[in-house]
Amino acid sequence: MHSLVVTFALIGVIGVGSQWLAWRLRLPAIVLMLVAGVLAGPVFHLIDPVHDFGDALGPMVSVAVALILFEGGLTLNFKGLSDAGGAVKRLVFLGAPLGWATGTLAAHYVAGLSWPVAAVFGGILVVTGPTVVMPLLRQAHLAQRPASVLRWEAIVNDSVGALFAVLAYEIAATTIKMGDLSDAAGHLVIGILGASLLGLFAGRGLAILFRRGLIPEYMKVPVLFVSVIAAFAAPNQFLDESGLLTVTIMGIVLGNSSLPSFNELLRFKEHVTVLLVSGVFVILAATLDASVVAKLDWRAAAFVAVIMLIARPIAIWLSLLGSSLKNNERTLIAWIAPRGVVAVAVSGFFATKLEALGFEDAGSLAPLAFALVATTVVIHGFTVTKVAEKLGLVSSERPGVLIVGASRWAADLAKALKDLEIPVLVADRSWRRLKPFRLQETPTYYGEILSEAAEHYVDLEGFGYIVAATENDAYNALICTDFGPEFGRNNVFQLGRTDDGGDDPRALPPTIGGRMLFQSGASYFKLERRIREGWVFTRTKLSTEFTFEDYLETRAEGAELLTDIRPDGSLTFSTIAARPKGKPGDILLSFAPEKASSEDAERRKTEKREQDAETEKQGEA
């Protein structure tokens, strides 16, 4: 047997490696982690968490799940929820409890679980999870309204479902341990109330310390990490696992405190959660008992089918009755509900706890969760686009342009695109630099576009192109490299580099990044200088009488073509390597000196018309 250090290393390599490979192959990470965990555990016996960690396995998974649930609470922003509309509120306040009820009934009557175990599992089934929903939405290019509802449901119910599971577990555990139902009820109410208040005060206390600068920047993440673990451990001394409720509420409070250092907290969430989710998932997959998995018979298959085809649709349709959503939108929302890593992690955690209480059937929770996750991810992943097309819910809007970097040139570009009815979003980490865009009512995103928070709050489904337009060449290249697999390498662009580096081995390699805009490869600083000199964006409509060749002959001196906009709304950008060849009906967007664009171009067009007329007369003669 290998050492414990090697076990930790294997779990980390397998978990994070699976996520990286999934990113490269554009596959759901959860599927690869499931396969990798099973291969490493029951198949090849590379890791045996039960043997390797012994009694420490339970506490390790408990702390990891607590941090994962804290992350879920941190993501739940009430302001964003209020902006999402009434349909999301219905799915949270009506759909989630209905989903808990229908899931519990299915788990008891179809899967054959006892009522306490079924109630815990029913709460877990409410969780869909943004980590699996977001990729599906980007893949399908859904219409904006159903895509927004599905995205927010995944974000909110990630923590709501976990709370349901905690409450169901506490009821079962307290009843068994105390015997008398009245004593158990009183103990349970006091425990839940205490855990909730502790989460509320802990969250507000940290928010006050952060806001008043009583904790230095370099200590904020360590203090937060330790505080979450302490808040999880404290109430557990009074009511078993009530700390899960505490840390979830603590995360919700912090997530809605408008902290100036919230971006740092989100980075903590992103990094820690990726590691914990990977580790917990691999551990749970590796601990699957072959004998238990073998017991997954027709009842397990029937259970998965009932959840997908009956329980979920009933909860969605009942909760959305009377909403503004159309029937085809409700149908799509009822169909799309892939479960993710949190569902499996929490299932495995509660399975161990319930087995310790004497519920033998709790051992089926993890295999059932794995079966449901694998089935929903695969089936929904392969059918979401086709179902959306059948229902007429594939986005018909023009593919938008995401501009990263707030500058004067970007402001003029955004306005020019908006005037052409092309959706635009400008992202920047500076609130001050985004002010001109807010004044011209251009949609903006304040924050790091590469963060996980941006995945939750930025609706990327509506955008087909990215223009990285910051003054930092390396950051522009990073943006294009990161979004390249998702948007397509041909649809990610960046401004020309300030210094191409030549043969300098210290320069940024030309093989990474996006395609360079403009045939001249104009850099950020050159474009900003031209803006100060009075350059503007102009548009030219092509026709059978005024062709692309005519445009080239008559365009203002020095003008550079940026993009060709076709009648269907698709764009072809001009780059160092290639230039679009416009056709009749297209609109050409150029960047040119203001005087030349208004006077010289018109003069050239007049000369061209006169030359054509003269040629026609000579032909008649």
N, C-alpha and C positions, 0 to 999 in steps of 0.2 A: 504493500500500500504506500502511496506517496504522502508527503507531508501536508499539513493543513495549509501551508503557504502556497503549495502547488494547487491545492483545491481552489483557493481564492483566485489564483491566477487563471485557472481554467474557466471558472465561472465568469470572470471579467472578460476574458478573451472571447469566449463563446457568445456571451450576451451582447457586448458592444460590437463584436465582429459581425454578428447576425444583423444588427441594426445598420451597420455600414454597408454590408452586402445588399441588404434590402434597398437602401438608398441608391446604390449603384445600379441595381436591376429594376428599380422602380416597382417593387413588390411590397405588400404589407409586411412590416417588420415582424409582426406577431406570428405570422405563419412560419417564417424562418427560425425564429426563436423557439417555437414549439418543436419543430423538427429537430433542431440542434440539441435542445434539452433532452428530448427522448433518446436521441442517438448517444449522447454523452452519458446518460444515466442507465435506463433499463436495457439498452441494446449492447453498448460496448463497455459499460461499467467503468468509464473514465472517472466519474465522480459519484459518490454515494453520500449525499448531504446528511441523511439520518445517522449514518455511521461516523462520518467525518466530523460533524459538529456536535453530535450527541445532544445533551440537554440545552446547549446554547442555541440550537436551531430555532426553537420556538420564539425566544426573546429577540433573536436577530430578525426574523420575519415580522414580528410584532412592531419593532421600531421602524423597519422599512415601510410597512403598510401605513403606519402613523404619518411618516413623512410624505408618502404618496397622497394620503387624504388631505394633509395640510396643503399640499400643492394644488389639489382640486379646489379647496376653499379659497386659496389665494387667487385663483383664476376667475372666480365668480364675482363679477363686477355688476352691481345693481344698476348703475347708470346705463351700462351697455344693455342690460336686460330690459330696462324701460324703453330704450330706443328701438328694441327689436320688435315691439308691437304686442298686441293682445294674444296672438296665436301662441307665442312662446310662453307667456304667462299661463295660458290654459294648459299647455303641455306640462308645465312645472306643477301647478297647483291642483289640476284635475288629472292630467295624463299620468303623472308619476304615481300618485296613489292608486289609480286604476290599474296601471301596469304592475304595481306591487301585488294588488289583489289577484289579477288574472294570472300572473306568474306563479303566485303561491298555489292557486287552485290547480294549475297545470302540473306543478312539481309534486303535489300531493296525489291527485287522482290519476295522472298519466305516468309520471316517473316513479310513483309509489313511495315517496318520502313521507316521513312522519310530519305532523303539523308544525312543530317547532323548527325542524330543519327546513321544511318547505317555506316557512315564513321568512327565514333568513335568506334562503336562496332567491325567493321572490323579490326581495329588496335589492339584491345584487343584480338581478336581471334588468332592473330599471336603467342601469348604467350602460350607455352606448360607447361614450368615450371619443374625444376629439382626435386622438392619435390615429384612429382608423376611419373616422367619418371624413376628416379634412381631405385626405388623399382621394377618397371616392368622389367627393364633390368636384375637385379639380379635374379628375379624370372624365367626369360626365358632362361638364359645362352646363349645369342646370340653370334654369331661369332663376332670377335673383331671389324672388320671394321664398320658394320652397328651399332653396339652398341656404338662405339666411336662417330659416326656421330650424332646419336640420342641424346647422352649425351651432346655434345657440342651445338647442336642446341637448346636444352632446356635451357642451361646456358645463351647463348648469346641472344636469342630471348625473354627471360624474361624481359630484359630492352628495347630491340628494339621495341617490340609490344607496350609497355607502351608509348614510345616516339611517335609512330604513333598516338596513341589515344590522346595524349596531343596536337599534331599538328592539328588533325582534330577538336578537341574541340575549340582550339584557333581560328581557321578559322571561325567556326560557331558563337562563342561568339562575336568576334570582328566585324563580318559582321552585326549581329543583333544590337549591341549596337551603332555602328557608322553609320549604314544605307548606306552611300555612299561607294561603293565597292573600289574605288581608295584610299580613306582615310583609310578604314579598312585594305587594303593591306599594305600600308605604316606603319601604326601603328603596324600591326602584324609582319612585317619584323623587325622593330626596336625592338619590344618586345622580339621576339625569339632570335635575335642576342645578345641583352643585357643579357637575361637570360643565354644564352650559354656561353658568356664571363665571366659572374659572376661565373658560375659553374667551368669554367676552372681556373680562378684566385683563387677562394676559395680552390679548390683542390690542386693547386700548392703551395699556401700560407701555408696551413696546412702541406703539405709534407715537405716544407722547415723548418718550426718550429719543426716538429717531428725529422727530420734528424739532425738538428743542436743541438738538446737537449735543446731547449728553453722552452719546456714544460716538467715538471717532469712526470715520468712514471705514478704516481697515478692519475694525472689529464688528461691524454691523452683521455681516454674514455669520461669523462664528457665534456671536451672541444669539442670533436668530436660530441657528442650528441647535444650540444647547437649550434654548428656551422651549423649542418644540418638543424635544425629548423630555425635558422636565415637566412640561404641561401634560404630556402623555402619561408619564409615570405617576404623577401625584394622585389623580382621582382613582387610578386602578387599585390603590390601597383600600378604598372604600367600596367601590363597585367594579367588578371585574371588567376590564376592557372599556370602561367608560371614557378612558383617555382618548379613544378614537373620536368620540363626540367632541371632546375638548379641543383637540388640535384642528378639527374641521372648522369649528366655529371661530377659533383663533385665526385661521387662514382667511376666512370670510371677512372678519373685522379688519385685518391688515389690508386685504385686497381692496377695501372700500374706504380707506383712510386718506387717500390723496397724498401719499407721502412723497416728498421731494426725492427720496432715494429709492423709489419703487422699482426703477429699472435694475438697480443692483439686486434687489430682492428677487426679481424675475430671473435674473441670471443664475442666482443661487438655485431657484426652483428648476430651471432648465437643466443645469449640469447634474445636480444631485438626483433629480427624478430620472433622467436617462440612465444613470448608473444603477439606481435602486430598482427601477422597473426591469432592466435587463437582468440584474442578479436574481431578483425574486422570481421572475418568470422561468429562468433556466433552472433554479433550484426546485420550483414546484413541478416542472416538467420532468426533472431527473428523479423526483421522489415518487412518481406515479408507480403504483403497484400493478404489475401485470395481471395479477388475479382479479383485482378490482376492475381494471379496464376490460378484462374479458367478460365481466358481468354486464357490460353495456349491450343489452339485447334490443329487441324490437321496441321495448318500452322507452329506451333512450332515444331511438330514432323517432318514435311517435311524439315524444316530449319536445324534441327540437322542431318537428313539423308544426305542432300545436302552438308553440311560442311564436314562430315566424308567420304562420298563416291564420291563427285565430286570436291568440292573446294580445299580440301587438296591434293588429288592426282594430280590435274591439276598443282597446284603451284609447287609441288615437282618434277614431271616429266619434266616440262618445265625448271626448274632451274638446274636440273641435267643432261640435255641433253649434251652429249659431255664429261661428267666426266668419271673417271675410274671405277665408280661403275657399277656392273652388273645389269641386269634387275630384278633379284630376290631381290637384295639389295634395289633397288629403290622402288620396290613394298612394301617391308616391311616398309621402312621409310615412304612411303606415307600413310600406314595404321595406324602406331603407332603415335598418337598425343593426348594423354590425357591432358585435361586442368586442371589447378590447382587453388590454393587459390588466387594467384595474379590476375588471370582473373576475379574471382568473386568479389574480393575486389575493383579492379579498376572499374569494371562495376557498382557496387553499388554507388561508389563515383561519377562517371560521370553521372549516371542516375539522381541523386539529382541536380547536376549542370545544366544539360540540361532541366530538368523540370522547374527549376527556370527561364530559358530563354524563356519558353513558349512551349517547345516541349513536348506535352502531351504523345506521344508514348514512351518517354524515360523511363516511368515507367515499360515497359516490359523488359528492359535490364537485371535487376537482375534475374527475373524468367527465362529468356532465358539462361542466363549464368549458373544458377544453373542446368537447364535441360541439357545443353551441358556438363557441368562438370560431373554430375552424370552418364550420358550415356556413355561418353568416358572412364571414369575411370573404370566402371563396364565391358563394352564390351571389351575394350582393355586389361583389366586385365585378363579376362577369355579366351581371344583368342590369346594373343601374343605368347604363347608357341606353340600352335597348328599351327598357321600360319607360324611361323619360321621353324617348323619341315617340313611342306608341301613344303616350299621354299628351304629347305636344308641349313638353316642358323643357326642351333643350333651348338654351338661351339664343334668342334671335337678334340680340343687340350686337352692335358693332364691337369687335374686339378692341378693348381699351389699351392705353399706354400707361405703364407705371414708370414714373420718372423718379429716380433716387438722387436727391441733391437739390436743395433750394438755392437758386441763383437768379440773377436778373434774366439771363438767357433762358433758363428753365421756365421762368414766369411768362416770358413772351411766347415760348413754345406751347406751354399749357393753354394759354389764351387762344392761340391760333388753332390748336386741335379742338378746343371746346367750340369755337366758332364753326368748325366743320362737323360738329355733333359727334365727335369721337370721345368716349369716356376717358377721363384723365384722373390719375391720383399721384400726388407728389409726396414723397416720404423724406423726412430729414430728422436728425437727432437734435436740431436746434429749434426751439419754439419761436425765438425771435426771427430767424430767417424764414420761417413759414408765414410770417405776418402778411406779406404782400399777396400770398396765395389765398389766405383767408379773406382778405379785403376784396379780391376779385371772385370770391365764392368758388374757388377751385377746391375740390375735395383733397384733404391732406391726412397724412398719418404722422403723428409725432412719436418718434421712437426708433429703435433699431429694427430695420426691415428684415434682418437675418434672424431675429429672435423668435422663440417659440410663441411669445405673446403676439407677434405679428401674424403668425399662422392662425391664431384664434380670432383676431379682431380685424384683419384685412381680408376682404373678400376677393381673393386672387382669381376666382373662377371667371370674373368678367374681364380679365386682362390677357391680351395675347402677346404683348411686347414689353420689353424692359429697356429703358435708357438710363444707364448709369452715368450721371452727369455731375459728380462731385469734383473738387479740385485735387483729390487724392487718386492718382492713377492705380495704385495697388488696391485700394478699396473698390474702385470701379471694376477691376479685374476679378476681385473676390465676389462681388455681387453677380457678375455674369457667369462665373464658374459655378456658383452655388445654385443659381436658378436655371442654368443651362439645361440640365436633364429634364426639368419640369416644363419649361416653356419651349424647349427645342433650341438647339445651338444657333439656328438661323434667325431666331427671334430675340436674341439678347444683344444689346449694343452698348458701346461706351464711347465717350469722347476720345479723340486722339491723345496719345500720350505726350506729355511735355517734352520728354527726351526718349527717343526710341532706343537709346543705349548703344546702338551699333554692335560692336563686338565686345562690349564691356561685360565681363562675366558677372559683375555685381548688379547689372540692370535687370529689370523685370523681364522674364522670358516672354518672347512674343507668342509662344504656344498656348499661353493661358489667357483667360479673359474673354471678352466678347468681340464682336465685329466693330471696327472703327468707323464712326459716322463721317459722312462727307468724303468726297473723293480726295480732298486735300488733307484729310485726317486732322482737322482743326482741333486744337487743344482747348481745355477749359479757359485758360487765360487769354487765348486769342479770341475766343467767342465773346468773353466778357468785355474785352477791349473794343470789339466791333459793336457791341451793344451801346457802349459809351459814345462811340462815333456816330451813332444814329442808324445802325443796321436794323432792319425789320423783317418779319416773315411776310411773304406774299404768296398768293395762290393763283394758279393759272388753270383754266378749264380747257381740256383738249377736245377737239371735234374733228369731223372729217375735213372741215375747211382749215382748221388750225391744228396741225399735227405736232407730234413730239419733235420732229426735225425743225419745224417752224419755231417751236419754243427755244430750241438750242440756238437758233440763228438770231432770235430777237430778244432773248433774255438780257437783263441789265448786265453791264460789264462787271465782272467780279462776283456775280450772284452764284450761289451754290445750291444745287438741288438737294433737299433733305429726304423727301419721301413722295411716293406715288400712291395716291388714295384711289382705289378702284370703286366702282358703283356699289359693290357688295360690302364695302367698309373695310376690306383687307388692305394692309399697308405693305409696301415694299420700300425699304430704306436704302438710300444711297450710301455706299461704303467705299473704303479705299480699294477694295477688290472688285466691286461690281456696282453698276449703275442701272436703275430701273429703265425700262423702255416703255414709256407711256403709250396708251391706246386711246382712241376716241371715247369720251365719256369719263376718263380719269381726271383727277384734280392733282396738280403738282404743287407741293409746298416747298418754297425756296426761301433762302436766307440771303438778303441783298441790301446794299446801301439804300437808304431811304430815298434820296433824290433820284438815284438811278432807277429805283423801282417805280417811281411815280412819273418820271419824265422821260428818261432814256428808253425804258422799255416800251412806252407808248409810241415814242418816235420810231422805234425799230418796227413795231407792228404796222404803223402807217406806211413806212417805206416798203415793208413786205407786201402789203395790200396793193400799193401802187405798182410794184414790180410784177405782181401776178396779173394785174389789169393790163399792163403794157404787153406782157407775154401773150395774154389772151387776144389782144387786138392784132398783134403780129400774126398769130395763128389764123385769125379770121381773114386777114389780108392775103 
